[in-house]
Amino acid sequence: MPRDIESRLNPNPSAANYLLLRCLAAQLRKVVGDLDGQRLEIVDVGCGNRPYEELLRPVTASYVGVDWTQRPGVDVVAPAEDLPFEDDSFDLLLSTQVLEHVEDPARVVAEAGRVLRPGGIALVSTHGVVNYHPNPDDYWRWTHAGLARLLQQHGGFGDVEVHHNGGTASALTYLAFRQIEAIAATVGAGGVQRPVTLVANVLAWRADRLYARMYPGRPPDICANYLAVARRPEA
């Protein structure tokens, strides 16, 4: 498995984004487990190098990768706002870390709802609070309530669950150590901070677990990333 894909599915505990990516992968694995036995036609919008294709393989009948530029792994070149597929073409739509980069997220969500069959599922991850990272630009951030409303209002999704990828402690640790990683790389000392990052990740994980026990059901005050699981209503 290529290293960049491995880092998404099994992130390094001493990396700043470890808690975020670990949580996102675990949530996606749970969705796949709940779909056990099904064989789905899947479209990956903003697929990049298709880091989660292997994770979805147990429920995959077909897998189409869509991105705005041609690169290895891209089957269809198209903007997320204008997908070149007929209505009701897929059973599952995956879109990870795309919404923050598009000019019109409402239109992207509407397209997701259009190409899914009745009862189809959209798995959409995007940022809450995070550093500016253009690709080619970086426009938007959400709260859990705002992301749910976007999917319901513009995508026609009736059932939307928004899962946070770590809590406040994870978010603060990610924000701080992402900057430290960047500075270390700039001065040619990349990796020197990893032992400290590892300890910070452990402490943040414990703090988030404590918060969840003290305030069950309450979303974190700050969250770096979310996964929305949205289902299109049955016909």
N, C-alpha and C positions, 0 to 999 in steps of 0.2 A: 504494500500500500504506500503511495507517495507520502512524503513526510508532511506536506501541508494538509493533506486530507486526514492523516493520522492525528495531527494536532487538533483537529476539530472534533473527532470522535473520541479521542483519548488524550486530552490536553495535558501538558506538563504541569505538575503541582507547583512548580517554582516559577510559573509564568503569571503575569499580571491578570490575564484573561481566563485563568484556570477555572475559577468558581463559576463564572458566567457560562463558559462553553460546556463545562461538566454538567451543569444544570440543564442547559438547552438540549444536549444529547440525551440525557436521562429522560426528559419529558417526551422527546420524539420517540425514544424506544418504548415508552409506555403506550403511546398512541399506536405504534405498530403492534404491540402485544394485544391491545384491545381489538385490533382488526384481524387477528390471527385467523387463518383459514380463507380469507378473501384474496382475490386476485384482481388488482386494480390497474386501470389505465391512469398513469401519473404524468403530470406536466410540472417541470421545475422551472419557475420563472425567475430569471436572474441567476441562472444555474452556476455561473463561474466554472470551476473545475468539478462540479457535482459532488461536493464533499459528503452529502448525506445519502447518496444513491445506494451505497452498500447497506446502510442502516435500514432503508426501505425495501430492500430486495426481497425479504420474505413475503411481502404482500404485492409484489410488482408483476403485472402481466405485460405492461409496456411502459417505457420511460422516455419522455421527450424533454430535452434540455433546450431552454430558450434564453438568449441573452442579446444585449444590444450591439455587441461586436462579435465577430467570428474569432473563435479560439478552439483549441482541442476540447471536445466534450459538448460543444454547442451544435445542436441539430438544426435549430431554426433561429435565424437572426431577425429579431423584431423587438420594438420597444414594449415594455410592460404595459403601457397605456393603450396598445393597439395590437392585440394578439391575433395572428392570422389563422384562427380556428373557428369552426362552426359552433353554434350554440350547443350546449349539452354534450361536449366532446370527451370529458374526462371525469374520473371518479374522485381523484385527489389532486389538489394543487399545492405545491410546496413553493414558498418564497421566503428565503432567509436573508435578512439584512439588505433589503432592497428598498423598502418604502421611504427610508430617510433620504435616498439619493434621487428619487424621481420628482419631476416638477409638479405632477398632479396625482397625489396619492389616492384621491377619491376616484379618479378614472381607473387607476390600476385595480382598485378593489372592485369596481363595477365590472371590469373585464374578468376578474377572478370569478365573480358570481355568474357571469354569462356563460363561461366555457365549462363550468361544472354542471354535471347532471343533477337532477333533483335527488336530495340526500347526500350529495357529494360533500367532501370535506376540504377546507382550506387550512393549511398550516402556515402561518405568517409570523415571522419573528422580526423585530425591529427594536430600536433603542428607546430608552427612557432618558437617562442622563449620561452623556458620554462626550468625549472630546470631539472636536471638529475633524472630520476625515473625508475630504472630497474624493469622489470616485464616479464620475468626474467632478461632481459637486455634492454638497451635503446640506440639505434644506430643513429637515423636520425632526422633532422629538415628540414623544407621547407620554401620557399617563396611562395606567391600565384602563381607566374609564374612557379616556379619549380614544384609545385604540379599539375598544369594544364598540363605541358609538360609530366610529368610521366604518367598520365592517357591517354593522346593522343598517346604518342609514344609506350607505352608498353601494354596498354589495348585496343587500337583500338577504343577509344571513340572519336567521331567526335565533339560533342557538350559538352563542359565542362565549367561550371560556378563555380568560386571559391569565396566563401563568407567569409569575415573575421569575426571572433567572437569577436567583439569589436575592438577598435583602439589602437593607441599608448598609450594614457593615461590609458586605461583599462589594457593593457599589463604590463606597468610599475607598476601599482598598484597591479596587481596579483603577479608579481615577488617579489615585496618587502614584501607584507603582507603574502604571502605563507611562506616565511622564518620566519617572525615574529610569525606566527601560530606554526611553527615547534619548534621554540625556547621556546615559551610559554608552549607548551605541554611537552617539555623535562624537564622544571623546575617545572612542576606540576601546572602551572597557565593557563591551556588551557581555552580559552574563555574570558580572561580578556581584550584582545585586541579588542574584537568585536565592541564596540561602535566607536572606532577610525576607524576600518575597514569600518564600515557602512558609516561614513562621507567621507572617502577616495573614496569609491565606487560611492557615489553621485557626488562628484567633478569630478571623472574620466569620468563618464557618460556624464556630462555636457560638459567637455572639448572635448570629442569625437564628440558630436553633433555639437559643434562650429566648429571643424575642418572639418566635413563633409559639413557644410554650406559654409565655406570659400573655400574649395577645392573639389567641387562635382566631383565624379567619380574617384578621386585619391585614391589609396589604402594607408593604414597607413604605416608609415615608420617601425614600429615595431608591430608585431601581435603575440599574444600568441597561437592562434588556428584558424584553417580554416575548413570550410565545402565545399567539392567539390560535385557538382551535375553534374554527367556525364551520357550522354545517348549514348547507343550503336546505331549505324546507322541502319535504317530500311533495310530489305533485298531488 
